[in-house]
Amino acid sequence: MTDYPKSLGDETIRRQRFAMLDQPHIRNFTSLVKEIRRHRRQKGFPEERPYFDPMDGGKNARALFLLQAPRRKAVRSGFVSRDNPDPTAKNMLDVLQEAGLSRNETVLWNIVPWYLGSSSKIRKPRKSDIEEGKAYVPRLLEILPRLKVVALCGLDALRIEAIRVLAE
């Protein structure tokens, strides 16, 4: 499997990743995304929720990096990934490599797991977006049995009161 910065800009690599979504380490995460898609579709929203990257640790991850919301390129690629063809993803890749964290130890996700905005511009999350998105965090934590660290990336992720959620 090819794994390099911005690799999800390549259609062949995206197809390979989609083919991995039912692997044991990522299967529950794929189910969670499908559940979120169903809930949002019932409310009339488009399916703009990318999957967890199957190249990451999935259920074996010890560290969760919780970001704000997927950018447009994550929606296009279909994955929340350090391999997306955008500067944010490249920065995340560099930081994780610099910290010495291997992919199988980490998983990336968003407090608001759907795209916010138009075809040309993302918007800031509203309180209602954060409230709806954080409702999925306890389920996410349940499928991360080896989790030791949650890194909240950005002010909106900090608003979820993660310490209270984790303590429950």
Secondary structure, DSSP 8 states (H G I E B T S, - for coil): ----TTGGGSHHHHHHHHHTTTSTTTHHHHHHHHHHHHHHHHTT------EE-TTS-GGG-SEEEEES---HHHHHHTEE-TTSSSHHHHHHHHHHHHTT--GGGEEEEESS-S--B-SS-B----HHHHHHHHTTHHHHHHT-TT--EEEE-SHHHHTT-HHHHHH-
